Amino acid sequence: MPLCAGEEAVVELSAGRLPSYIQGHRKRLRARFMAGGAAAMPDYELLELVLFRTIRRGDVKPLARRLIDHFGDFNRVISAPAERLTEVEGVGEALVQDLKILEAAAHRMARAKVLRRQVLSGWDALLDYCHTVMAHRETEQFRVLYLDRKNVLIADEEQAKGTVDHVPVYPREVVKRALELNASALILVHNHPSGDPSPSNADISMTRAIDEAAQALGLSLHDHLIIGKSNELSFRAAGYL
């Protein structure tokens, strides 16, 4: 059954049945996934499995390939804005909803691994979470992770959204929110849609301004992470903090 009501552009057959080669393909693909997981499957096949849930009839491989060709990989398809998804032929409202549900589920699962946990001892999980929610976005997003005195993550909040190369950040608002949450430390995180995590002069200036505002109120700025497509930059490790 589909995850949401409604169906997409589907190849319907006059007899109301799928040809055996399509039926067999769906069965074989599902069996291969259950036997070996997603590791050995190319992105378009994993996407086919998702499309099966929404599009019950017809060959979805061409649509899966169109989506991958349009956005680049599975992660970018799932995280693409709804209005961009509908640019692809064959994508309708029900499929957009299902892809957004899948994206939300992925974010929630990754977030559960870090929220209310000691961040500095679970750094790899934190990086995985940041990459999951930010690495494939097409515009910049700025988040602040607020920690208590034991460095347990107590809040993860999106402070601002921006364009492909800029996001407005207000140091006063960042530290004000820390006081409201009774936080003792914070970690800044933002993404570079270009894929290159190298900091700009504006990134460096903004980080220093927040660090100064935090220190004036007895707060610690542990790090500022810039998330690229496949790697990240730590201000602390790079010597900017």
Backbone torsions as a table, in degrees:
resi	resn	phi	psi	omega
1	MET	NA	146.9	178.9
2	PRO	-69.7	156.5	177.2
3	LEU	-71.4	-30.8	-178.9
4	CYS	-130.5	155.5	178.2
5	ALA	-68.0	148.4	178.1
6	GLY	101.2	154.7	179.7
7	GLU	-130.2	160.3	-178.9
8	GLU	-91.4	-171.4	175.1
9	ALA	-65.1	114.4	-170.5
10	VAL	-127.2	144.6	174.4
11	VAL	-80.4	100.7	-179.8
12	GLU	-91.2	144.6	-179.3
13	LEU	-107.5	142.1	-176.6
14	SER	-58.7	-30.9	-179.8
15	ALA	-84.2	-7.4	178.5
16	GLY	77.1	15.7	-179.1
17	ARG	-129.5	152.5	177.5
18	LEU	-82.4	144.9	172.8
19	PRO	-63.1	153.9	-173.6
20	SER	-60.4	-32.6	-177.4
21	TYR	-68.7	-31.7	176.8
22	ILE	-74.8	-43.6	176.9
23	GLN	-57.9	-44.7	-179.2
24	GLY	-65.5	-37.8	-179.8
25	HIS	-63.0	-46.0	179.9
26	ARG	-61.3	-44.4	-179.1
27	LYS	-64.3	-43.7	-178.3
28	ARG	-66.6	-40.1	-178.6
29	LEU	-66.0	-42.4	177.6
30	ARG	-63.6	-41.8	-179.4
31	ALA	-65.1	-39.9	179.6
32	ARG	-66.3	-37.4	177.1
33	PHE	-65.4	-45.0	-178.9
34	MET	-66.4	-30.8	-178.0
35	ALA	-80.3	-38.0	-173.5
36	GLY	-126.1	-1.0	-179.3
37	GLY	75.2	-169.0	-173.1
38	ALA	-88.4	-10.7	-171.4
39	ALA	-57.5	-39.7	-175.9
40	ALA	-94.5	6.1	-177.3
41	MET	-98.6	132.9	173.4
42	PRO	-65.7	161.8	-175.7
43	ASP	-56.6	-40.5	-174.9
44	TYR	-67.9	-30.1	178.1
45	GLU	-73.4	-39.8	176.1
46	LEU	-62.5	-39.1	177.9
47	LEU	-66.7	-35.8	175.5
48	GLU	-56.8	-43.4	179.9
49	LEU	-59.7	-37.6	176.6
50	VAL	-67.1	-43.8	-177.7
51	LEU	-65.1	-30.7	178.2
52	PHE	-54.5	-34.4	-174.7
53	ARG	-70.7	-29.9	-178.4
54	THR	-95.9	-41.1	-176.0
55	ILE	-104.9	101.8	-171.4
56	ARG	-82.4	-18.9	-177.9
57	ARG	-129.3	145.5	175.3
58	GLY	99.9	172.3	-179.4
59	ASP	-90.0	114.1	-177.0
60	VAL	-94.2	-3.6	-178.5
61	LYS	-58.8	-43.9	178.7
62	PRO	-59.9	-39.4	178.6
63	LEU	-66.7	-42.2	178.2
64	ALA	-59.5	-42.5	179.5
65	ARG	-67.8	-38.6	177.9
66	ARG	-62.2	-42.3	179.6
67	LEU	-64.0	-44.1	179.2
68	ILE	-64.7	-43.7	179.5
69	ASP	-62.3	-36.6	-175.8
70	HIS	-73.7	-40.9	-173.3
71	PHE	-106.1	-21.9	174.3
72	GLY	113.1	-41.4	178.2
73	ASP	-161.4	176.1	-176.1
74	PHE	-59.7	-46.1	-177.6
75	ASN	-60.9	-39.8	-179.0
76	ARG	-71.2	-29.6	174.8
77	VAL	-65.7	-49.3	-176.9
78	ILE	-63.3	-37.2	-175.4
79	SER	-93.2	0.2	-179.0
80	ALA	-65.6	143.9	176.3
81	PRO	-60.4	150.3	-176.9
82	ALA	-56.4	-42.5	-177.3
83	GLU	-66.7	-27.9	177.0
84	ARG	-76.8	-35.8	178.4
85	LEU	-60.6	-40.2	-176.9
86	THR	-71.8	-6.1	173.7
87	GLU	-71.1	-18.7	-176.9
88	VAL	-88.6	129.7	-179.8
89	GLU	-58.4	131.0	178.1
90	GLY	98.2	-6.7	-179.7
91	VAL	-96.3	123.2	178.1
92	GLY	-121.0	-172.1	-173.4
93	GLU	-61.7	-42.0	-177.2
94	ALA	-64.0	-40.9	179.7
95	LEU	-68.8	-40.9	176.5
96	VAL	-57.8	-44.4	179.3
97	GLN	-61.0	-43.8	-178.6
98	ASP	-65.6	-40.0	178.7
99	LEU	-66.3	-38.2	178.4
100	LYS	-69.7	-34.5	174.6
101	ILE	-63.5	-43.0	179.3
102	LEU	-63.4	-41.9	178.2
103	GLU	-62.2	-45.0	-179.6
104	ALA	-62.7	-39.0	178.9
105	ALA	-64.4	-42.5	178.9
106	ALA	-62.2	-43.3	179.5
107	HIS	-64.1	-42.7	-177.2
108	ARG	-66.8	-39.3	178.7
109	MET	-64.6	-43.7	179.5
110	ALA	-66.2	-38.8	-179.2
111	ARG	-66.4	-35.4	-179.1
112	ALA	-63.1	-23.4	-178.8
113	LYS	-78.6	-13.8	-176.8
114	VAL	-120.9	-27.9	-177.3
115	LEU	-68.4	137.2	-178.1
116	ARG	64.0	24.5	178.1
117	ARG	-124.1	159.7	179.7
118	GLN	-72.0	112.6	-169.8
119	VAL	-70.5	-45.9	-172.5
120	LEU	-67.0	-24.8	177.0
121	SER	-90.2	-6.9	177.7
122	GLY	-123.9	45.0	-172.7
123	TRP	-61.7	-39.3	-179.0
124	ASP	-63.1	-40.2	178.0
125	ALA	-64.9	-37.2	178.3
126	LEU	-64.6	-44.0	178.6
127	LEU	-63.4	-40.7	177.8
128	ASP	-60.1	-42.9	179.4
129	TYR	-62.3	-47.5	-179.0
130	CYS	-61.2	-40.3	178.1
131	HIS	-67.3	-38.9	-179.6
132	THR	-61.1	-44.3	-173.0
133	VAL	-91.1	-13.2	-171.5
134	MET	-130.0	-25.1	-169.3
135	ALA	-63.5	-28.4	-173.2
136	HIS	-108.2	14.3	177.3
137	ARG	-74.5	149.5	-178.8
138	GLU	-92.3	-8.7	176.0
139	THR	-130.2	161.7	-178.8
140	GLU	-74.2	143.9	176.3
141	GLN	-134.6	138.9	179.9
142	PHE	-117.7	123.8	-179.9
143	ARG	-121.9	153.6	173.1
144	VAL	-125.6	129.4	175.3
145	LEU	-101.1	120.5	-177.4
146	TYR	-101.5	132.2	-175.6
147	LEU	-119.3	150.2	174.1
148	ASP	-86.7	-172.8	-174.8
149	ARG	-67.9	-16.2	176.0
150	LYS	-97.8	11.8	-178.5
151	ASN	62.4	30.8	172.1
152	VAL	-88.4	133.3	-179.2
153	LEU	-71.7	116.3	-178.1
154	ILE	-105.5	-17.7	179.2
155	ALA	-158.9	142.3	176.2
156	ASP	-128.5	109.4	-171.6
157	GLU	-128.6	135.7	173.1
158	GLU	-80.9	120.8	-177.5
159	GLN	-90.8	-34.1	-175.6
160	ALA	-162.2	154.8	171.1
161	LYS	-119.5	151.8	-177.8
162	GLY	-138.3	-146.3	-179.3
163	THR	-102.9	-163.9	-178.9
164	VAL	-69.6	-18.9	-177.4
165	ASP	-140.8	16.6	179.9
166	HIS	-157.6	142.2	173.6
167	VAL	-140.5	130.4	-178.4
168	PRO	-76.1	132.9	-179.6
169	VAL	-132.7	136.5	-178.0
170	TYR	-120.1	105.4	-177.1
171	PRO	-51.7	-40.2	-178.6
172	ARG	-60.2	-41.3	-179.6
173	GLU	-67.6	-35.9	-179.7
174	VAL	-62.9	-49.0	-177.0
175	VAL	-76.0	-30.8	176.2
176	LYS	-60.2	-43.0	179.6
177	ARG	-66.4	-34.8	177.5
178	ALA	-60.6	-41.8	178.8
179	LEU	-66.5	-39.4	178.9
180	GLU	-61.9	-34.2	-178.2
181	LEU	-88.2	-3.9	-175.1
182	ASN	59.9	37.4	179.2
183	ALA	-81.2	156.2	178.3
184	SER	-110.6	-19.8	-177.5
185	ALA	-151.4	165.4	179.1
186	LEU	-147.6	157.4	174.1
187	ILE	-128.0	127.6	177.5
188	LEU	-91.3	143.5	178.2
189	VAL	-142.1	130.3	168.1
190	HIS	-147.1	162.2	-175.7
191	ASN	-108.4	157.1	171.7
192	HIS	-116.1	105.8	-179.2
193	PRO	-58.5	-21.9	177.5
194	SER	-64.8	-21.1	-177.7
195	GLY	97.6	-19.1	-179.4
196	ASP	-92.6	117.0	-176.8
197	PRO	-83.3	6.6	-179.7
198	SER	-60.8	134.4	-176.9
199	PRO	-74.9	143.7	173.2
200	SER	-86.7	169.7	175.8
201	ASN	-60.6	-36.6	178.3
202	ALA	-65.6	-38.0	177.6
203	ASP	-61.3	-43.9	-177.9
204	ILE	-66.7	-44.2	-179.7
205	SER	-63.9	-42.8	179.6
206	MET	-63.4	-41.4	-179.4
207	THR	-63.6	-43.2	179.2
208	ARG	-64.2	-37.8	179.4
209	ALA	-65.4	-41.7	178.4
210	ILE	-68.3	-39.2	179.5
211	ASP	-61.5	-43.9	179.5
212	GLU	-64.7	-42.2	179.3
213	ALA	-65.5	-38.0	179.9
214	ALA	-67.5	-46.6	-178.8
215	GLN	-61.1	-36.7	-179.1
216	ALA	-62.8	-23.5	-179.4
217	LEU	-108.2	11.7	177.4
218	GLY	77.7	21.0	178.4
219	LEU	-101.2	152.0	178.4
220	SER	-106.7	131.4	171.6
221	LEU	-97.9	103.9	-175.6
222	HIS	-71.0	-40.2	-174.9
223	ASP	-168.6	165.5	169.0
224	HIS	-130.8	117.8	-178.8
225	LEU	-103.0	130.4	170.7
226	ILE	-107.5	122.5	-174.4
227	ILE	-97.8	121.2	173.8
228	GLY	-99.3	-169.0	-177.5
229	LYS	-69.6	-39.9	-176.1
230	SER	-129.2	-1.4	177.5
231	ASN	-150.3	-178.1	-177.8
232	GLU	-143.8	163.4	175.6
233	LEU	-121.6	131.1	175.3
234	SER	-101.0	122.0	176.7
235	PHE	-59.2	-38.0	-178.6
236	ARG	-64.4	-48.7	-178.3
237	ALA	-68.9	-31.2	-178.4
238	ALA	-84.2	-4.6	176.4
239	GLY	88.8	12.4	178.9
240	TYR	-85.1	-13.5	178.8
241	LEU	-125.3	NA	NA
